[in-house]
Amino acid sequence: MPVTDCLFCKIVAKEIPAEIVLENDRALAFRDINPQAPTHVLVIPKEHHADAAALAAADDGLADDVLKAAHAVAVQEGVAEGGYRVVFNTGPGAGQTVFHVHAHVLGGRALTWPPG
């Protein structure tokens, strides 16, 4: 069920515009409005789950579907071969600011480690 005050649920419902780059039955991917790399796309499950821990516990195969969508985005964006990063921030201490689980797909430049 969507959460009425959730920004990403509103994007899934097409109530708020986003530059969608991939959509399937269970996931949606759209460009980050504050990109940290030439390719910076957010991949979310269409179902509301607060964070990666909730996603992992939620449903058989949903986490897999989100990761498959993240890889499909990397291929589509042309960063899969050169390398890309998939990041799930889980909780405020990790920098999560929207509490609808989302994977950041980052690529198109050298990504250093540790990320900061």
TIFI-648854 format. One record per residue: residue number from 1; residue in three letters; x, y, z of N, C-alpha, C in turn. Coordinates in pm, whole numbers, plus 50000, padded with zeros to 5 digits. Layout:
BEGIN
[NUM,ala,[X,Y,Z],[X,Y,Z],[X,Y,Z]]
...
***
This chain:
BEGIN
[1,met,[50084,49881,50000],[50000,50000,50000],[50088,50125,50000]]
[2,pro,[50054,50223,49919],[50129,50348,49921],[50108,50423,50052]]
[3,val,[50207,50500,50090],[50198,50585,50207],[50166,50725,50154]]
[4,thr,[50060,50787,50204],[50009,50909,50143],[50107,51026,50146]]
[5,asp,[50195,51033,50245],[50288,51146,50252],[50427,51109,50200]]
[6,cys,[50441,50997,50131],[50570,50952,50081],[50595,51008,49941]]
[7,leu,[50704,51083,49927],[50742,51141,49799],[50753,51036,49689]]
[8,phe,[50820,50924,49719],[50841,50823,49616],[50713,50747,49582]]
[9,cys,[50624,50727,49679],[50493,50668,49647],[50417,50759,49552]]
[10,lys,[50430,50890,49570],[50363,50985,49481],[50425,50980,49341]]
[11,ile,[50555,50956,49331],[50618,50940,49200],[50567,50813,49133]]
[12,val,[50557,50704,49208],[50503,50578,49155],[50362,50600,49102]]
[13,ala,[50281,50675,49176],[50142,50702,49138],[50131,50808,49028]]
[14,lys,[50245,50862,48984],[50250,50967,48881],[50181,51096,48926]]
[15,glu,[50178,51119,49059],[50125,51243,49115],[50230,51353,49117]]
[16,ile,[50357,51313,49116],[50470,51405,49113],[50556,51363,48994]]
[17,pro,[50597,51459,48910],[50676,51422,48792],[50818,51381,48829]]
[18,ala,[50872,51293,48749],[51011,51250,48761],[51057,51206,48622]]
[19,glu,[51186,51212,48599],[51241,51166,48472],[51263,51015,48482]]
[20,ile,[51162,50940,48445],[51165,50795,48457],[51250,50736,48345]]
[21,val,[51342,50647,48384],[51430,50584,48285],[51401,50436,48268]]
[22,leu,[51330,50376,48364],[51294,50235,48354],[51174,50209,48444]]
[23,glu,[51083,50126,48396],[50968,50086,48477],[50929,49946,48438]]
[24,asn,[50901,49864,48540],[50845,49732,48516],[50733,49709,48618]]
[25,asp,[50686,49587,48631],[50573,49560,48720],[50601,49592,48866]]
[26,arg,[50729,49577,48908],[50759,49589,49050],[50856,49699,49087]]
[27,ala,[50920,49762,48989],[51021,49863,49018],[51007,49983,48925]]
[28,leu,[51060,50094,48972],[51061,50218,48896],[51197,50283,48916]]
[29,ala,[51254,50337,48809],[51384,50404,48816],[51372,50542,48756]]
[30,phe,[51430,50641,48825],[51423,50779,48778],[51550,50853,48819]]
[31,arg,[51580,50959,48746],[51701,51036,48771],[51693,51110,48904]]
[32,asp,[51805,51110,48976],[51816,51184,49102],[51814,51334,49071]]
[33,ile,[51742,51413,49151],[51735,51557,49126],[51861,51630,49172]]
[34,asn,[51949,51562,49247],[52075,51620,49292],[52187,51521,49261]]
[35,pro,[52218,51502,49133],[52311,51395,49095],[52452,51414,49150]]
[36,gln,[52511,51302,49194],[52646,51300,49248],[52745,51238,49150]]
[37,ala,[52697,51201,49034],[52780,51144,48928],[52708,51168,48797]]
[38,pro,[52778,51157,48683],[52710,51176,48554],[52586,51087,48538]]
[39,thr,[52595,50964,48586],[52476,50878,48595],[52442,50865,48742]]
[40,his,[52324,50910,48779],[52276,50895,48917],[52125,50874,48908]]
[41,val,[52086,50748,48919],[51947,50707,48904],[51904,50638,49033]]
[42,leu,[51783,50665,49076],[51725,50597,49192],[51634,50486,49143]]
[43,val,[51648,50369,49204],[51563,50254,49171],[51485,50218,49295]]
[44,ile,[51353,50213,49282],[51267,50186,49398],[51170,50073,49367]]
[45,pro,[51129,49999,49471],[51016,49909,49450],[50889,49993,49444]]
[46,lys,[50792,49950,49368],[50667,50024,49362],[50590,50013,49494]]
[47,glu,[50609,49904,49565],[50550,49890,49698],[50632,49971,49797]]
[48,his,[50566,50030,49895],[50637,50108,49996],[50701,50016,50100]]
[49,his,[50831,50029,50115],[50908,49968,50223],[51007,50074,50268]]
[50,ala,[51020,50093,50396],[51095,50208,50449],[51243,50205,50416]]
[51,asp,[51306,50089,50422],[51451,50084,50403],[51493,49946,50353]]
[52,ala,[51623,49927,50336],[51674,49802,50280],[51641,49682,50369]]
[53,ala,[51642,49703,50499],[51608,49592,50590],[51464,49550,50571]]
[54,ala,[51374,49646,50557],[51233,49615,50534],[51214,49548,50398]]
[55,leu,[51289,49594,50298],[51281,49532,50166],[51325,49387,50171]]
[56,ala,[51433,49360,50241],[51484,49223,50251],[51384,49129,50317]]
[57,ala,[51307,49181,50411],[51210,49099,50484],[51073,49094,50418]]
[58,ala,[51052,49175,50315],[50918,49201,50265],[50856,49090,50183]]
[59,asp,[50924,49042,50083],[50857,48959,49984],[50961,48878,49911]]
[60,asp,[50928,48755,49883],[51020,48670,49809],[51046,48728,49670]]
[61,gly,[51169,48769,49646],[51208,48814,49514],[51201,48963,49490]]
[62,leu,[51142,49042,49579],[51132,49185,49553],[51269,49252,49555]]
[63,ala,[51353,49218,49652],[51488,49275,49656],[51565,49236,49529]]
[64,asp,[51548,49112,49485],[51611,49068,49359],[51564,49153,49242]]
[65,asp,[51434,49181,49236],[51379,49260,49126],[51436,49401,49126]]
[66,val,[51455,49460,49243],[51512,49594,49252],[51658,49592,49204]]
[67,leu,[51734,49491,49245],[51874,49481,49200],[51883,49452,49051]]
[68,lys,[51795,49370,48999],[51793,49345,48854],[51760,49474,48779]]
[69,ala,[51669,49552,48831],[51635,49680,48768],[51755,49775,48775]]
[70,ala,[51827,49775,48886],[51946,49859,48899],[52049,49822,48793]]
[71,his,[52071,49693,48773],[52165,49650,48669],[52115,49689,48530]]
[72,ala,[51986,49672,48505],[51929,49710,48376],[51949,49859,48349]]
[73,val,[51936,49942,48452],[51961,50085,48438],[52107,50110,48401]]
[74,ala,[52199,50041,48470],[52342,50058,48440],[52373,50021,48296]]
[75,val,[52313,49913,48247],[52333,49872,48107],[52275,49979,48014]]
[76,gln,[52153,50020,48040],[52084,50118,47957],[52160,50252,47954]]
[77,glu,[52218,50290,48068],[52289,50417,48078],[52433,50409,48027]]
[78,gly,[52479,50287,47992],[52611,50271,47936],[52725,50269,48037]]
[79,val,[52694,50241,48164],[52799,50239,48266],[52831,50099,48318]]
[80,ala,[52758,50000,48273],[52775,49865,48326],[52914,49809,48297]]
[81,glu,[52962,49831,48178],[53091,49772,48140],[53208,49838,48213]]
[82,gly,[53204,49969,48230],[53314,50041,48295],[53308,50036,48446]]
[83,gly,[53193,50005,48501],[53177,49995,48646],[53078,50097,48698]]
[84,tyr,[53004,50054,48796],[52904,50140,48860],[52888,50097,49004]]
[85,arg,[52825,50182,49082],[52804,50154,49224],[52654,50153,49251]]
[86,val,[52610,50060,49335],[52472,50055,49383],[52478,50075,49534]]
[87,val,[52407,50177,49583],[52412,50213,49725],[52270,50217,49781]]
[88,phe,[52250,50151,49895],[52127,50164,49974],[52165,50232,50105]]
[89,asn,[52119,50353,50129],[52138,50417,50259],[52022,50371,50347]]
[90,thr,[52054,50316,50463],[51950,50262,50550],[51957,50332,50686]]
[91,gly,[51862,50421,50708],[51854,50495,50833],[51918,50632,50824]]
[92,pro,[51878,50722,50914],[51928,50859,50911],[52080,50868,50926]]
[93,gly,[52139,50782,51008],[52284,50785,51029],[52363,50751,50904]]
[94,ala,[52298,50684,50809],[52363,50648,50682],[52331,50748,50572]]
[95,gly,[52252,50849,50604],[52218,50950,50505],[52085,50931,50435]]
[96,gln,[52004,50835,50481],[51873,50817,50419],[51783,50934,50456]]
[97,thr,[51728,51002,50355],[51641,51117,50379],[51498,51095,50332]]
[98,val,[51478,51001,50241],[51343,50963,50198],[51324,50819,50243]]
[99,phe,[51222,50795,50325],[51205,50664,50385],[51110,50575,50305]]
[100,his,[51149,50560,50180],[51097,50460,50085],[51226,50404,50026]]
[101,val,[51252,50278,50050],[51381,50221,50011],[51415,50256,49866]]
[102,his,[51541,50291,49844],[51585,50324,49709],[51733,50291,49693]]
[103,ala,[51764,50239,49577],[51903,50212,49541],[51951,50326,49454]]
[104,his,[52067,50379,49487],[52133,50478,49403],[52222,50402,49305]]
[105,val,[52204,50423,49177],[52293,50368,49074],[52380,50485,49028]]
[106,leu,[52510,50474,49056],[52604,50581,49026],[52711,50531,48930]]
[107,gly,[52744,50612,48831],[52850,50576,48738],[52883,50690,48647]]
[108,gly,[52976,50664,48557],[53016,50766,48460],[53136,50847,48503]]
[109,arg,[53192,50818,48619],[53315,50881,48667],[53382,50785,48763]]
[110,ala,[53509,50812,48796],[53577,50729,48894],[53512,50750,49031]]
[111,leu,[53478,50642,49097],[53415,50646,49227],[53518,50598,49330]]
[112,thr,[53558,50687,49418],[53664,50653,49514],[53607,50578,49633]]
[113,trp,[53698,50521,49712],[53660,50449,49833],[53754,50490,49944]]
[114,pro,[53709,50512,50064],[53568,50507,50107],[53490,50625,50054]]
[115,pro,[53357,50610,50048],[53274,50714,49987],[53256,50841,50071]]
[116,gly,[53294,50840,50196],[53286,50965,50274],[53182,50972,50379]]
***
